[in-house]
Amino acid sequence: MTRVRMDLFTSLDGYVPADQTAEDPMGAEWGRLTAAYAATRTFRKNVFGDTSGEGTTGVDERYAAAFSEGIGAEIMGAAMFGLHSFPDDPDWKGWWGDKPPFGTPVYVLTHSAPRRSIPMDGGTTFHFRNAPIEDVLTEATKAADGADVRVGGGYRTARAFLRAGLVDDLHLMVAPIFLGKGHRLWDDLAGFEFTHTVTTEVAESGEIHVSLKR
């Protein structure tokens, strides 16, 4: 049975970066927020194409390895795809490179749809949808063909799915840093401990892995 999964990064004080630009699409503090994940062997292999075996192991690596297991489709916001970088260029293929690390159909939520779908190397095809998130989730679930659907960022997309109660499994990676500014991930969202089982684990890096499972 298909489950809806989400993996999010946040700081100890509950922020995600809010200063995205075309030159820095994830925000100036994104590197600090994701440092432990980006250092893992799996991330280096899947995102950077590093097959040397270099990278951290342990708890962070275990979660990184599980990140893409069993995923059959992905949903993300326009900012995560990179539409804000070149919004008027019909040939812009996002900032994930020629071989994005998804390997599945990816549904991009954007008010600029309809746009033509973009097939990429490695099995990723970007589809663009301007529709209620429930409708896009139905389409993604059908495309996943029994595998899970992962909801990526950005911040607004994540909050929309959480607010609608559509997320079955949430993995929250809490970096041991204080940002002091940005988007507050959890404002006006509460009660997940009543609908999901919550477990926590601290990695060797100091990263706190919080898992919520319906």
Backbone as CSV, one residue per row, in Angstrom:
resi,resn,N_x,N_y,N_z,CA_x,CA_y,CA_z,C_x,C_y,C_z
1,MET,0.837,-1.200,0.000,0.000,0.000,0.000,0.874,1.253,0.000
2,THR,0.540,2.170,-0.869,1.310,3.410,-0.981,1.175,4.263,0.270
3,ARG,2.320,4.735,0.769,2.337,5.677,1.879,2.946,6.988,1.395
4,VAL,2.523,8.063,2.027,3.046,9.391,1.700,4.143,9.722,2.695
5,ARG,5.354,9.949,2.173,6.516,10.174,3.019,7.075,11.578,2.806
6,MET,7.697,12.081,3.868,8.296,13.407,3.795,9.552,13.432,4.646
7,ASP,10.611,14.041,4.123,11.863,14.243,4.853,12.136,15.741,4.872
8,LEU,12.287,16.305,6.068,12.476,17.746,6.200,13.685,18.057,7.059
9,PHE,14.313,19.192,6.768,15.401,19.714,7.582,14.895,20.919,8.370
10,THR,15.375,21.065,9.599,15.048,22.237,10.388,16.151,22.473,11.411
11,SER,16.204,23.679,11.933,17.161,24.010,12.987,16.559,23.701,14.349
12,LEU,17.369,23.797,15.381,16.858,23.556,16.741,15.746,24.516,17.115
13,ASP,15.788,25.739,16.575,14.740,26.708,16.890,13.615,26.701,15.869
14,GLY,13.561,25.665,15.017,12.395,25.440,14.174,12.338,26.241,12.891
15,TYR,13.491,26.701,12.387,13.511,27.510,11.170,14.061,26.746,9.980
16,VAL,13.603,27.167,8.796,14.232,26.810,7.530,14.534,28.119,6.816
17,PRO,15.552,28.156,5.945,15.945,29.421,5.315,14.831,30.060,4.505
18,ALA,14.823,31.399,4.522,13.806,32.160,3.793,14.431,33.144,2.822
19,ASP,15.739,33.026,2.571,16.439,34.014,1.744,16.886,33.424,0.416
20,GLN,16.010,32.621,-0.206,16.366,32.002,-1.472,16.488,33.058,-2.579
21,THR,17.460,32.859,-3.458,17.632,33.690,-4.637,17.922,32.785,-5.824
22,ALA,17.929,33.366,-7.024,18.250,32.571,-8.210,19.665,32.020,-8.130
23,GLU,20.572,32.783,-7.525,21.954,32.337,-7.390,22.124,31.351,-6.238
24,ASP,21.273,31.448,-5.233,21.369,30.596,-4.044,19.979,30.042,-3.761
25,PRO,19.515,29.057,-4.561,18.107,28.670,-4.564,17.594,28.053,-3.274
26,MET,18.472,27.592,-2.396,18.006,27.001,-1.148,18.230,27.915,0.055
27,GLY,18.892,29.041,-0.143,19.128,29.962,0.963,20.540,29.861,1.504
28,ALA,21.008,30.952,2.095,22.403,31.045,2.526,22.758,30.045,3.618
29,GLU,21.793,29.667,4.466,22.080,28.777,5.590,21.812,27.309,5.278
30,TRP,21.418,27.035,4.038,21.046,25.661,3.701,22.202,24.691,3.902
31,GLY,23.405,25.124,3.581,24.566,24.259,3.741,24.788,23.842,5.182
32,ARG,24.634,24.785,6.109,24.774,24.463,7.531,23.662,23.535,7.988
33,LEU,22.459,23.768,7.478,21.305,22.989,7.908,21.401,21.540,7.464
34,THR,22.009,21.305,6.322,22.042,19.966,5.725,23.433,19.334,5.750
35,ALA,24.342,19.910,6.516,25.743,19.465,6.485,25.903,17.986,6.807
36,ALA,25.213,17.503,7.824,25.371,16.098,8.223,24.859,15.158,7.140
37,TYR,23.751,15.498,6.531,23.184,14.668,5.464,24.080,14.691,4.230
38,ALA,24.559,15.880,3.853,25.384,16.017,2.657,26.732,15.321,2.801
39,ALA,27.144,15.051,4.037,28.430,14.388,4.270,28.347,12.872,4.169
40,THR,27.154,12.308,4.068,27.010,10.856,4.075,27.476,10.233,2.763
41,ARG,27.823,8.976,2.853,28.273,8.217,1.684,27.172,8.160,0.629
42,THR,25.942,7.923,1.052,24.833,7.803,0.103,24.580,9.114,-0.622
43,PHE,24.568,10.226,0.086,24.329,11.516,-0.553,25.422,11.809,-1.571
44,ARG,26.658,11.584,-1.190,27.777,11.868,-2.090,27.675,11.034,-3.368
45,LYS,27.217,9.799,-3.223,27.071,8.936,-4.386,25.891,9.352,-5.252
46,ASN,24.711,9.551,-4.637,23.488,9.800,-5.394,23.411,11.195,-5.987
47,VAL,23.956,12.178,-5.295,23.833,13.570,-5.740,25.085,14.051,-6.473
48,PHE,26.260,13.694,-5.961,27.504,14.161,-6.571,28.131,13.139,-7.513
49,GLY,27.557,11.915,-7.552,28.126,10.874,-8.399,29.465,10.357,-7.918
50,ASP,29.727,10.482,-6.617,30.993,10.060,-6.030,30.927,8.565,-5.699
51,THR,31.618,7.765,-6.469,31.606,6.317,-6.255,32.856,5.838,-5.523
52,SER,33.579,6.749,-4.893,34.826,6.392,-4.205,34.579,5.680,-2.885
53,GLY,33.346,5.766,-2.364,33.054,5.194,-1.057,33.322,6.166,0.073
54,GLU,33.765,7.373,-0.261,34.003,8.383,0.762,32.668,8.888,1.319
55,GLY,32.709,9.357,2.550,31.510,9.882,3.195,31.291,9.242,4.553
56,THR,30.488,9.886,5.362,30.257,9.391,6.711,29.350,8.172,6.702
57,THR,29.487,7.367,7.753,28.612,6.217,7.955,27.891,6.430,9.290
58,GLY,27.307,5.383,9.824,26.622,5.527,11.104,25.166,5.900,10.931
59,VAL,24.620,6.597,11.903,23.186,6.882,11.948,22.755,7.761,10.778
60,ASP,23.493,8.828,10.500,23.118,9.710,9.395,23.086,8.947,8.072
61,GLU,24.065,8.101,7.839,24.123,7.316,6.605,22.942,6.354,6.510
62,ARG,22.550,5.773,7.629,21.415,4.840,7.603,20.133,5.540,7.152
63,TYR,19.909,6.733,7.645,18.720,7.478,7.221,18.847,7.946,5.778
64,ALA,20.042,8.350,5.383,20.256,8.781,4.000,20.004,7.641,3.029
65,ALA,20.445,6.423,3.385,20.251,5.262,2.522,18.775,4.914,2.381
66,ALA,17.995,5.174,3.442,16.563,4.851,3.413,15.745,5.910,2.684
67,PHE,16.373,7.046,2.404,15.660,8.201,1.850,14.914,7.859,0.562
68,SER,15.567,7.154,-0.340,14.973,6.867,-1.651,14.421,5.454,-1.785
69,GLU,14.548,4.650,-0.745,14.068,3.268,-0.829,12.544,3.229,-0.962
70,GLY,12.059,2.516,-1.954,10.629,2.309,-2.097,9.852,3.497,-2.608
71,ILE,10.520,4.515,-3.173,9.832,5.694,-3.689,9.478,5.484,-5.154
72,GLY,8.202,5.726,-5.502,7.747,5.556,-6.875,7.365,6.836,-7.566
73,ALA,7.220,7.929,-6.803,6.892,9.235,-7.385,7.206,10.306,-6.358
74,GLU,7.425,11.517,-6.847,7.810,12.642,-5.990,6.914,13.830,-6.301
75,ILE,6.622,14.630,-5.251,5.898,15.892,-5.418,6.756,16.990,-4.805
76,MET,6.921,18.109,-5.529,7.691,19.223,-4.984,7.087,20.546,-5.430
77,GLY,7.486,21.603,-4.743,7.051,22.935,-5.119,7.907,23.510,-6.234
78,ALA,7.455,24.625,-6.802,8.164,25.260,-7.912,9.554,25.720,-7.504
79,ALA,9.706,26.187,-6.262,11.007,26.678,-5.815,12.018,25.547,-5.715
80,MET,11.587,24.378,-5.258,12.506,23.255,-5.151,12.973,22.799,-6.531
81,PHE,12.095,22.897,-7.526,12.501,22.581,-8.893,13.461,23.639,-9.426
82,GLY,13.211,24.900,-9.052,14.052,25.994,-9.521,13.388,26.884,-10.545
83,LEU,12.047,26.898,-10.578,11.346,27.716,-11.567,11.588,29.210,-11.357
84,HIS,11.869,29.613,-10.113,12.083,31.034,-9.858,13.393,31.535,-10.453
85,SER,14.295,30.618,-10.845,15.566,31.043,-11.413,15.388,31.634,-12.811
86,PHE,14.625,30.933,-13.651,14.381,31.403,-15.015,12.898,31.173,-15.341
87,PRO,11.994,31.935,-14.707,10.560,31.635,-14.807,9.981,31.781,-16.207
88,ASP,10.621,32.562,-17.079,10.054,32.793,-18.411,10.760,32.007,-19.505
89,ASP,11.668,31.109,-19.107,12.412,30.318,-20.085,11.774,28.946,-20.214
90,PRO,11.084,28.678,-21.344,10.401,27.379,-21.487,11.363,26.205,-21.581
91,ASP,12.647,26.481,-21.826,13.625,25.408,-21.949,14.398,25.144,-20.661
92,TRP,14.115,25.916,-19.603,14.789,25.721,-18.316,14.375,24.381,-17.725
93,LYS,15.338,23.549,-17.360,15.071,22.199,-16.872,15.321,22.056,-15.374
94,GLY,15.346,23.178,-14.659,15.575,23.104,-13.218,17.052,23.102,-12.901
95,TRP,17.353,23.125,-11.600,18.748,23.234,-11.181,19.312,21.912,-10.663
96,TRP,18.671,20.784,-11.037,19.117,19.478,-10.556,20.125,18.819,-11.490
97,GLY,20.479,19.466,-12.589,21.443,18.879,-13.517,20.780,17.975,-14.530
98,ASP,21.597,17.388,-15.403,21.074,16.546,-16.476,20.541,15.207,-15.970
99,LYS,21.011,14.762,-14.797,20.564,13.485,-14.238,20.123,13.720,-12.788
100,PRO,18.895,14.192,-12.580,18.408,14.451,-11.222,18.398,13.172,-10.382
101,PRO,18.505,13.312,-9.057,18.661,12.137,-8.195,17.342,11.469,-7.802
102,PHE,16.293,11.624,-8.602,14.990,11.081,-8.216,14.710,9.736,-8.885
103,GLY,14.853,9.677,-10.189,14.635,8.419,-10.894,13.187,7.978,-10.948
104,THR,12.267,8.919,-10.796,10.827,8.635,-10.788,10.097,9.789,-11.472
105,PRO,8.790,9.652,-11.723,8.007,10.828,-12.084,8.030,11.838,-10.933
106,VAL,8.216,13.110,-11.265,8.210,14.183,-10.268,7.155,15.198,-10.671
107,TYR,6.237,15.481,-9.754,5.147,16.414,-10.015,5.463,17.742,-9.334
108,VAL,5.630,18.787,-10.153,6.013,20.103,-9.661,4.764,20.970,-9.567
109,LEU,4.479,21.464,-8.365,3.317,22.318,-8.144,3.671,23.747,-8.534
110,THR,2.958,24.308,-9.497,3.277,25.660,-9.960,2.064,26.322,-10.596
111,HIS,1.924,27.619,-10.322,0.837,28.385,-10.936,1.107,28.652,-12.410
112,SER,2.332,28.357,-12.872,2.667,28.587,-14.278,2.266,27.425,-15.177
113,ALA,1.741,26.352,-14.602,1.256,25.235,-15.423,-0.004,25.688,-16.168
114,PRO,-0.272,25.134,-17.350,0.406,23.970,-17.931,1.743,24.309,-18.587
115,ARG,2.685,23.392,-18.417,3.983,23.419,-19.081,4.242,22.009,-19.576
116,ARG,5.050,21.889,-20.603,5.347,20.553,-21.136,6.174,19.761,-20.124
117,SER,5.962,18.458,-20.081,6.760,17.592,-19.220,8.191,17.529,-19.740
118,ILE,9.140,17.290,-18.812,10.553,17.261,-19.179,11.156,15.926,-18.757
119,PRO,11.425,15.034,-19.709,12.132,13.786,-19.377,13.614,14.067,-19.210
120,MET,14.227,13.468,-18.190,15.640,13.665,-17.893,16.353,12.316,-17.858
121,ASP,17.666,12.364,-17.863,18.445,11.135,-17.745,18.214,10.491,-16.378
122,GLY,18.290,9.172,-16.327,18.192,8.469,-15.051,16.792,8.136,-14.607
123,GLY,15.792,8.354,-15.469,14.432,7.950,-15.126,13.541,9.031,-14.546
124,THR,14.070,10.225,-14.324,13.249,11.321,-13.815,12.500,11.990,-14.958
125,THR,11.195,12.223,-14.761,10.417,13.073,-15.668,9.683,14.091,-14.827
126,PHE,9.891,15.370,-15.123,9.208,16.440,-14.406,7.878,16.738,-15.091
127,HIS,6.799,16.696,-14.303,5.465,17.079,-14.760,5.035,18.304,-13.956
128,PHE,4.331,19.228,-14.575,3.971,20.487,-13.917,2.455,20.560,-13.761
129,ARG,2.013,20.828,-12.533,0.593,20.797,-12.232,0.154,22.032,-11.447
130,ASN,-0.964,22.606,-11.860,-1.619,23.681,-11.126,-2.992,23.147,-10.719
131,ALA,-3.031,22.442,-9.599,-4.235,21.736,-9.168,-4.188,21.570,-7.654
132,PRO,-5.329,21.263,-7.019,-5.307,20.995,-5.575,-4.330,19.865,-5.248
133,ILE,-3.675,19.978,-4.082,-2.656,18.985,-3.737,-3.245,17.582,-3.649
134,GLU,-4.515,17.457,-3.259,-5.129,16.132,-3.185,-5.200,15.484,-4.572
135,ASP,-5.498,16.305,-5.595,-5.578,15.768,-6.954,-4.198,15.350,-7.462
136,VAL,-3.192,16.164,-7.170,-1.833,15.827,-7.597,-1.354,14.569,-6.873
137,LEU,-1.704,14.448,-5.591,-1.327,13.247,-4.849,-1.990,12.007,-5.438
138,THR,-3.227,12.113,-5.857,-3.904,10.982,-6.492,-3.178,10.562,-7.757
139,GLU,-2.768,11.541,-8.564,-2.043,11.227,-9.799,-0.683,10.602,-9.492
140,ALA,0.012,11.166,-8.514,1.329,10.639,-8.148,1.219,9.230,-7.582
141,THR,0.180,8.969,-6.799,-0.029,7.634,-6.230,-0.245,6.601,-7.329
142,LYS,-1.014,6.973,-8.342,-1.234,6.058,-9.467,0.081,5.800,-10.197
143,ALA,0.883,6.854,-10.390,2.166,6.704,-11.086,3.142,5.856,-10.274
144,ALA,3.041,5.920,-8.941,3.952,5.169,-8.073,3.708,3.672,-8.151
145,ASP,2.517,3.274,-8.563,2.198,1.863,-8.832,2.511,0.969,-7.633
146,GLY,2.020,1.364,-6.475,2.198,0.553,-5.273,3.370,0.963,-4.416
147,ALA,4.328,1.686,-4.974,5.435,2.213,-4.178,4.977,3.485,-3.462
148,ASP,5.851,4.079,-2.676,5.486,5.253,-1.890,5.635,6.536,-2.696
149,VAL,4.947,7.570,-2.236,5.075,8.918,-2.795,5.798,9.781,-1.772
150,ARG,6.856,10.451,-2.220,7.573,11.364,-1.325,7.201,12.796,-1.658
151,VAL,6.916,13.565,-0.627,6.664,14.996,-0.783,7.930,15.738,-0.377
152,GLY,8.540,16.430,-1.324,9.707,17.238,-1.017,9.311,18.655,-0.628
153,GLY,10.278,19.546,-0.640,9.996,20.941,-0.328,9.402,21.659,-1.532
154,GLY,9.342,22.935,-1.403,9.871,23.694,-0.288,8.946,23.781,0.898
155,TYR,9.216,24.814,1.652,8.545,25.052,2.918,7.028,25.101,2.770
156,ARG,6.519,25.854,1.803,5.062,25.998,1.656,4.407,24.696,1.228
157,THR,5.061,23.958,0.340,4.514,22.670,-0.085,4.452,21.698,1.084
158,ALA,5.520,21.640,1.866,5.540,20.749,3.023,4.422,21.093,3.997
159,ARG,4.276,22.372,4.321,3.236,22.777,5.267,1.836,22.495,4.732
160,ALA,1.637,22.637,3.435,0.312,22.373,2.864,-0.077,20.907,3.040
161,PHE,0.857,19.998,2.799,0.560,18.574,2.955,0.407,18.202,4.428
162,LEU,1.212,18.798,5.294,1.073,18.529,6.728,-0.255,19.062,7.251
163,ARG,-0.618,20.269,6.838,-1.870,20.869,7.301,-3.079,20.045,6.858
164,ALA,-2.979,19.456,5.662,-4.088,18.664,5.129,-4.129,17.252,5.711
165,GLY,-3.146,16.892,6.540,-3.133,15.565,7.148,-2.845,14.449,6.172
166,LEU,-2.049,14.729,5.136,-1.818,13.757,4.077,-0.523,12.961,4.234
167,VAL,0.286,13.281,5.247,1.604,12.662,5.389,1.536,11.488,6.357
168,ASP,1.915,10.313,5.884,1.918,9.115,6.734,3.214,8.974,7.521
169,ASP,4.342,9.268,6.887,5.653,9.083,7.510,6.473,10.351,7.335
170,LEU,6.842,10.967,8.433,7.638,12.192,8.413,8.961,11.940,9.108
171,HIS,10.046,12.218,8.397,11.388,12.138,8.973,11.917,13.565,9.069
172,LEU,12.120,14.020,10.280,12.573,15.378,10.535,14.028,15.340,10.973
173,MET,14.898,16.006,10.209,16.324,16.073,10.524,16.616,17.422,11.173
174,VAL,16.867,17.395,12.472,17.069,18.622,13.246,18.565,18.863,13.411
175,ALA,19.060,19.881,12.743,20.481,20.202,12.835,20.767,20.895,14.162
176,PRO,21.915,20.605,14.780,22.236,21.207,16.081,22.753,22.639,15.936
177,ILE,21.930,23.474,15.302,22.273,24.882,15.104,21.042,25.736,15.363
178,PHE,21.257,27.009,15.623,20.182,27.987,15.766,20.286,28.975,14.613
179,LEU,19.219,29.102,13.828,19.226,30.052,12.720,18.742,31.436,13.141
180,GLY,17.760,31.472,14.032,17.280,32.754,14.531,16.397,33.528,13.579
181,LYS,16.229,33.051,12.362,15.384,33.722,11.378,15.069,32.747,10.257
182,GLY,14.076,33.113,9.450,13.670,32.271,8.336,12.193,31.951,8.414
183,HIS,11.792,30.884,7.751,10.409,30.398,7.834,10.291,29.471,9.035
184,ARG,9.241,29.656,9.824,8.990,28.773,10.956,8.133,27.612,10.471
185,LEU,8.711,26.426,10.544,8.084,25.255,9.949,6.784,24.856,10.628
186,TRP,6.719,24.975,11.965,5.626,24.362,12.705,4.557,25.333,13.192
187,ASP,4.648,26.604,12.862,3.618,27.545,13.312,2.235,27.081,12.857
188,ASP,1.295,27.059,13.796,-0.111,26.697,13.547,-0.300,25.219,13.197
189,LEU,0.748,24.416,13.337,0.633,22.975,13.130,0.859,22.286,14.466
190,ALA,-0.058,21.443,14.861,0.053,20.793,16.174,-0.699,19.471,16.154
191,GLY,-0.437,18.644,17.174,-1.212,17.428,17.395,-0.709,16.186,16.694
192,PHE,0.457,16.243,16.052,0.940,15.062,15.333,1.259,13.908,16.271
193,GLU,1.557,14.220,17.537,1.854,13.132,18.478,0.614,12.310,18.807
194,PHE,-0.579,12.816,18.468,-1.816,12.069,18.706,-2.192,11.187,17.520
195,THR,-1.655,11.476,16.345,-1.995,10.714,15.147,-0.839,9.859,14.642
196,HIS,0.383,10.138,15.122,1.569,9.436,14.671,2.384,8.966,15.877
197,THR,3.066,7.845,15.703,4.029,7.390,16.705,5.334,8.145,16.492
198,VAL,5.869,8.719,17.568,7.054,9.564,17.464,8.245,8.855,18.103
199,THR,9.355,8.764,17.361,10.609,8.232,17.897,11.729,9.202,17.552
200,THR,12.786,9.189,18.360,13.918,10.073,18.114,15.224,9.290,18.228
201,GLU,16.228,9.770,17.519,17.545,9.158,17.552,18.577,10.242,17.281
202,VAL,19.647,10.258,18.053,20.701,11.246,17.879,21.885,10.590,17.188
203,ALA,22.345,11.213,16.099,23.469,10.680,15.331,24.795,11.119,15.929
204,GLU,25.857,10.477,15.462,27.205,10.828,15.910,27.531,12.295,15.615
205,SER,26.927,12.852,14.574,27.163,14.239,14.184,26.465,15.241,15.091
206,GLY,25.562,14.766,15.939,24.724,15.640,16.738,23.369,15.908,16.097
207,GLU,23.198,15.462,14.850,21.896,15.583,14.167,20.855,14.757,14.925
208,ILE,19.666,15.343,15.104,18.564,14.649,15.762,17.570,14.188,14.706
209,HIS,17.342,12.892,14.622,16.406,12.318,13.670,15.088,12.041,14.394
210,VAL,14.040,12.759,14.019,12.725,12.574,14.608,11.833,11.902,13.558
211,SER,11.280,10.757,13.880,10.435,10.008,12.956,9.007,9.955,13.467
212,LEU,8.064,10.310,12.613,6.645,10.247,12.926,5.991,9.289,11.957
213,LYS,5.314,8.287,12.469,4.713,7.249,11.620,3.264,7.080,11.981
214,ARG,2.376,7.232,10.984,0.950,7.067,11.231,0.629,5.596,11.478
